[in-house]
Amino acid sequence: MLNFVDYIVKEGAAKAQSQQANSLVMFIPMALIFVIFYFLTIRPQKQQRKKHQEMLIQLKKGDQVISNSGILGTIFAVEEKFFVLTIAEKTKVKILRTQILTKYSEESNNG
């Protein structure tokens, strides 16, 4: 009878170790997928957002910019959260800094 109890205890311990190993083996592919996802999507987006923030900080009066809505204008005034753009003669528009897509230059547009 004692041998039977020992057998059941050992069998239960072996199954518990086997289940722990299975859960660890199942976790490894999930972690690998997350690492791949991070390097293919999250990290490049962070770098692009950082580069855009640096560009916004460097903008100054007189720079030509393109807004997210496609409006081309020249920066007339720089405020804390806004730019005032001149989009036509005697026409000024106040726009959020975050809505500036890129700095416009003739050289980069031609070619």
CORSULCOR-V940938 format. One record per residue. N is the residue number from 0. RES is the residue in one small letter. PSI is psi as a letter, one per 20 degrees, with the letter a starting at -180 (* if undefined). OMEGA is omega in whole degrees, -180 to 180 (NA if undefined). D_CENTER is the distance of its C-alpha to the mean C-alpha in Angstrom with 2 decimals. Layout:
# CORSULCOR-V940938
n=N res=RES psi=PSI omega=OMEGA d_center=D_CENTER
n=N res=RES psi=PSI omega=OMEGA d_center=D_CENTER
This chain:
# CORSULCOR-V940938
n=0 res=m psi=g omega=-180 d_center=63.74
n=1 res=l psi=h omega=178 d_center=61.96
n=2 res=n psi=h omega=180 d_center=60.73
n=3 res=f psi=g omega=179 d_center=59.26
n=4 res=v psi=g omega=177 d_center=57.34
n=5 res=d psi=g omega=180 d_center=56.11
n=6 res=y psi=g omega=-179 d_center=54.99
n=7 res=i psi=g omega=179 d_center=53.03
n=8 res=v psi=g omega=180 d_center=51.35
n=9 res=k psi=g omega=179 d_center=50.42
n=10 res=e psi=g omega=178 d_center=49.18
n=11 res=g psi=g omega=179 d_center=46.99
n=12 res=a psi=h omega=179 d_center=45.55
n=13 res=a psi=g omega=179 d_center=44.84
n=14 res=k psi=h omega=179 d_center=43.04
n=15 res=a psi=g omega=178 d_center=40.91
n=16 res=q psi=h omega=179 d_center=39.93
n=17 res=s psi=g omega=179 d_center=39.25
n=18 res=q psi=h omega=177 d_center=36.98
n=19 res=q psi=g omega=180 d_center=35.03
n=20 res=a psi=g omega=179 d_center=34.66
n=21 res=n psi=g omega=-180 d_center=33.56
n=22 res=s psi=h omega=177 d_center=30.84
n=23 res=l psi=g omega=179 d_center=29.59
n=24 res=v psi=h omega=178 d_center=29.75
n=25 res=m psi=h omega=-179 d_center=27.79
n=26 res=f psi=h omega=-176 d_center=25.04
n=27 res=i psi=g omega=178 d_center=24.50
n=28 res=p psi=h omega=178 d_center=23.18
n=29 res=m psi=g omega=178 d_center=20.73
n=30 res=a psi=h omega=179 d_center=19.41
n=31 res=l psi=g omega=178 d_center=19.34
n=32 res=i psi=g omega=179 d_center=17.38
n=33 res=f psi=g omega=180 d_center=14.68
n=34 res=v psi=g omega=179 d_center=14.63
n=35 res=i psi=g omega=179 d_center=14.48
n=36 res=f psi=g omega=180 d_center=11.66
n=37 res=y psi=g omega=-176 d_center=9.61
n=38 res=f psi=h omega=-179 d_center=10.68
n=39 res=l psi=h omega=-176 d_center=10.42
n=40 res=t psi=g omega=-172 d_center=7.10
n=41 res=i psi=g omega=-177 d_center=4.79
n=42 res=r psi=g omega=178 d_center=6.16
n=43 res=p psi=h omega=178 d_center=6.37
n=44 res=q psi=g omega=178 d_center=3.13
n=45 res=k psi=g omega=180 d_center=3.82
n=46 res=q psi=g omega=179 d_center=7.14
n=47 res=q psi=g omega=179 d_center=7.24
n=48 res=r psi=h omega=178 d_center=6.54
n=49 res=k psi=g omega=179 d_center=9.06
n=50 res=k psi=h omega=179 d_center=11.31
n=51 res=h psi=g omega=178 d_center=11.52
n=52 res=q psi=g omega=178 d_center=12.49
n=53 res=e psi=g omega=179 d_center=15.01
n=54 res=m psi=g omega=180 d_center=16.41
n=55 res=l psi=h omega=-180 d_center=16.98
n=56 res=i psi=h omega=-176 d_center=18.78
n=57 res=q psi=i omega=-179 d_center=20.97
n=58 res=l psi=q omega=-179 d_center=22.19
n=59 res=k psi=r omega=180 d_center=25.83
n=60 res=k psi=p omega=179 d_center=28.81
n=61 res=g psi=i omega=178 d_center=29.95
n=62 res=d psi=q omega=175 d_center=26.68
n=63 res=q psi=p omega=-177 d_center=26.19
n=64 res=v psi=r omega=174 d_center=22.87
n=65 res=i psi=p omega=179 d_center=21.63
n=66 res=s psi=r omega=178 d_center=20.14
n=67 res=n psi=h omega=180 d_center=17.83
n=68 res=s psi=i omega=176 d_center=21.17
n=69 res=g psi=j omega=-180 d_center=22.65
n=70 res=i psi=p omega=177 d_center=25.01
n=71 res=l psi=p omega=180 d_center=26.07
n=72 res=g psi=r omega=178 d_center=27.43
n=73 res=t psi=p omega=-179 d_center=28.48
n=74 res=i psi=p omega=179 d_center=27.38
n=75 res=f psi=h omega=180 d_center=30.54
n=76 res=a psi=q omega=179 d_center=29.42
n=77 res=v psi=p omega=177 d_center=26.48
n=78 res=e psi=r omega=-176 d_center=26.06
n=79 res=e psi=g omega=-178 d_center=23.81
n=80 res=k psi=i omega=-174 d_center=21.56
n=81 res=f psi=q omega=166 d_center=23.09
n=82 res=f psi=q omega=170 d_center=24.36
n=83 res=v psi=o omega=-178 d_center=27.74
n=84 res=l psi=q omega=170 d_center=27.90
n=85 res=t psi=o omega=-178 d_center=31.15
n=86 res=i psi=i omega=175 d_center=30.87
n=87 res=a psi=r omega=180 d_center=34.62
n=88 res=e psi=p omega=-179 d_center=37.80
n=89 res=k psi=k omega=177 d_center=38.17
n=90 res=t psi=o omega=-179 d_center=35.04
n=91 res=k psi=q omega=-179 d_center=32.28
n=92 res=v psi=p omega=176 d_center=29.15
n=93 res=k psi=p omega=-175 d_center=27.06
n=94 res=i psi=q omega=177 d_center=23.33
n=95 res=l psi=q omega=177 d_center=20.31
n=96 res=r psi=g omega=-176 d_center=18.49
n=97 res=t psi=i omega=-179 d_center=15.12
n=98 res=q psi=j omega=175 d_center=16.89
n=99 res=i psi=p omega=-178 d_center=17.57
n=100 res=l psi=g omega=-176 d_center=15.99
n=101 res=t psi=r omega=174 d_center=17.59
n=102 res=k psi=p omega=-177 d_center=20.75
n=103 res=y psi=p omega=174 d_center=23.60
n=104 res=s psi=q omega=-178 d_center=26.20
n=105 res=e psi=h omega=-177 d_center=29.16
n=106 res=e psi=g omega=-178 d_center=28.78
n=107 res=s psi=h omega=-180 d_center=25.28
n=108 res=n psi=h omega=-176 d_center=26.42
n=109 res=n psi=i omega=-175 d_center=29.62
n=110 res=g psi=* omega=NA d_center=28.45
